[in-house]
Amino acid sequence: MLTVANLACVRGERRLFEDVSFSLEQGQWLHLEGENGAGKTSLLRIVCGLLHKESGEICWAGRPVAESDDEYRADLLYLGHAGAIKEELTALENLRIAAALGGRKLDETAAFAALRRLGLKGREDLPARFLSQGQKRRVALARLLTSRAKLWVLDEPFVALDVRAVDELCSIIAEHLRGGGMALFTSHQAVNLGAAGRKLRLGP
């Protein structure tokens, strides 16, 4: 379980949010909503340990994440808005290097299968600089299919995707949830991943 209690965030002299609390259990999702500037990305980055929190506590499996850092990071996959794609590397190389940075070896067959499911068949060996923004986003999202992480934290995962790709990503997240995973994500789009989830709005 992920538990967030009384979280507050200050950026510069501005308080983005305070007293934010929620929990996620196996099979559940949380859709974080709010206007631009409400602090959605900041909240995700705080949950992932990438940004300082003003106050509050984040626990994983009943323990503060500071006390279970290695276990938490092994169970966490964060995909930011930018996607962290290296332009000079191919789609296949980007995917395999991402796995290596996470401490795992990804065989070529699994990598090809993930890229093809995201609609990149025939583009696996193209340098990312030749891909459209939507295709680059699909390369980043292919990491979901090769990850063993229990908690997916996704910042605007549906951006730059066409309708077919949005449907495929919803299917991928739903499969993850059925397998006991959890998903925390932001999106300006209305998505339905089933009954085992809810929405949380930051700001007015």
Sequence and secondary structure as in RCSB ss.txt:
>XXXX:A:sequence
MLTVANLACVRGERRLFEDVSFSLEQGQWLHLEGENGAGKTSLLRIVCGLLHKESGEICWAGRPVAESDDEYRAD
LLYLGHAGAIKEELTALENLRIAAALGGRKLDETAAFAALRRLGLKGREDLPARFLSQGQKRRVALARLLTSRAK
LWVLDEPFVALDVRAVDELCSIIAEHLRGGGMALFTSHQAVNLGAAGRKLRLGP
>XXXX:A:secstr
 EEEEEEEEEETTEEEEEEEEEEE TT EEEEE  TTSSHHHHHHHHTTSS  SEEEEEETTEEGGGSHHHHHHT
EEEE SS    TTSBHHHHHHHHHHHTT    HHHHHHHHHHTT TT TTSBGGGS HHHHHHHHHTHHHH   S
EEEEESTTTT  HHHHHHHHHHHHHHHHTT EEEEE SS     SSEEEEE   
